[in-house]
Amino acid sequence: MTITIDNAAAMSTQAERDIQAQAFWVIAPGRGELREETIIAPTSSEVRVKASYSGISRGTESLVFRGDVPESEFQRMRAPFQSGDFPGPLKYGYASVGRVIDGSPSMIDKRVFCLFPHQSCYTVPERAVIALPNAVPTGRAVLAANMETALNGLWDSAASAGDRISVVGGGVVGALLAWLAGQLPGTEVTLIDTNPTRQSLADALGVQFARPDEAIGGQDVVVHTSASAAGLNTALHLAGDEARVVEMSWYGKTWPPVALGEAFHARRLQLISSQVGQLPALRRPRWDYRRRLSKAIALLVDPALDVLISGESPLGDLPALMPRLSEGPSDILCHRICYAD
């Protein structure tokens, strides 16, 4: 093939605009590494983003890292910008915040959120990023995907003003859902966890706290987020007659024993699932995924939510750090990955 001088010049210019980035890959269950990737220059409908932070969604990402995604869910569990396939090698994640460095002039220098894995720089369609409101700090915006999950869970719970609401499981999603429920007028919200240090978390978020053996029953709504059989059975025990119990945990390959005997049927409890991959039926005519994510980002204006960031590490530490995070020390909430300027 003959390349004209003009075409050769264009290819040279394109190559000059391509840059190198680092990305975290799960290369096999329990093992990760950083890989170099070439990030191509954006087209007229794309933007290139330099990452500032990314957040680790510990529940899901731990299952992915350990290779605990069941084969039946390989397609449904794909992240929007996942590379590779389960169980690995694959690049997984969905909580990146950064600054647009290339693209349409109207987007340059905007701070944006994107459902992208842990990577220092990337090119995506412009429609895949959402600009951060001025009132939402860049570092706090890594909570956006978890806030979106919590918002969807609150919708599925049908919680309303004045309700007694318990959230079993004081991880990031559970804490965010408790905080959201606490914004409803007149609600009595209790965050329930086996870890007594979650008392300070509940205090910071303006809700009550209880250990499972101290929690009060007769609740109007109970949401379970602990990803444990004990937590789910606690949730069922705390629900009042004909109350709704929302299961937000995802267990991967594990089958938890659930107490559906005894008085479960006599008390006519409602046990329903909530998963962020689908909008609740009553909202689908008016809401789409972009509107929901935009609202989740806008909800991150409260400085009290900074309590959910429990640690921070550079990207270079992630291969050694992820095995420890995936085993689930009970004091870790959202661990933030930071990228050098």
C-alpha positions, 0 to 999 in steps of 0.5 A: 500500500502506498501512503501519501505524504498527507496520510503519512503526516496524519498518521504521525500526528495521530501517533504523537497524540497517543499516550501510555497509561497503566491499568490494573488487571486481574490475571488469575484468581487472587493475582493482579498486576499493572499493565502498560496500555496505549491510549489512542487520541479521541475522535470528535465524539470522544474524550480522553480522561486523566484519572485523579482517583478510582474507588474499589467497590469491595463487595463485587471487586473482591468476588471478581478478584477471587474468581468467585463469579459463577459462570452463569453470570459471566455476561451479566456481570460485565462492567461497562468498560471491562477488558478480558473475560471472567475469571481472567485475565480481565480489567474490572472496575467502575468508579473512576474520577478524573479530568478531561485532557483531550476532546471537544473544547467544551469538555477540556478541564472538566472534572468527570465521573466514568464507570471505568476500571483502575487505569491512569488515563483512558479514552471513552465516548463523551456520553460515557462521562458525567461532569461533576457539580462544583459542590462535589469534591473530586475525591468524594466522587469515587462514591458515585457508583455505590451511591447509585446502588444505594439509591436504587435499593432505596427505591426498591425498598419503597421506604417512606416518611415516618418508617422505621428502617433497619439496614443490616450491614455497615459497608459502603452501600449499607451506610449510604442507604442508611444515610439516604433513608435518614433524609426522609422526613420522620424516619427512624433509621438504624444501621446494624453491624457486628463491628462495634466501630460502626457506631462512629460511622452511624453517628457521622451519618446521623442515624442510630446504630445497633449490634444484631443482638440489640436491634429492635424488631417490628421494622417497616422496612429492612435492607440487607447488605452484609453478604452473609447468611447471618445478616440475611437471617437477622434482617428477616427476624427484624421485619414486622408483619408483612414488611418488606425485606430487600436483599442487596447482597450478592453472594457469587458462588455461595448459597447462603442458608436462609430461614424461610421456615418458622414464621416466615410465611405466617408473617407474610414477609416480602423478600425481594432482590435489588440489583443496580443493573435494572431500574425499578419498574415504576421508574423506567418510564421516566428514568434512564441510567444516566439520569440515575447516575447524575442524581447519585453524583449530585447527592454526594454534596454532604461532607459527612460522606467523607467518613466512608473513605477509609484509606488511600493508596497509589495505583502502584500498590494495588497488585499487593493491596488487592489480596488483603482488601478482598479478604475483607478486614471489617474496618475497611470501607471505600479504599481510594486509589490515587493517581500522580499528577 
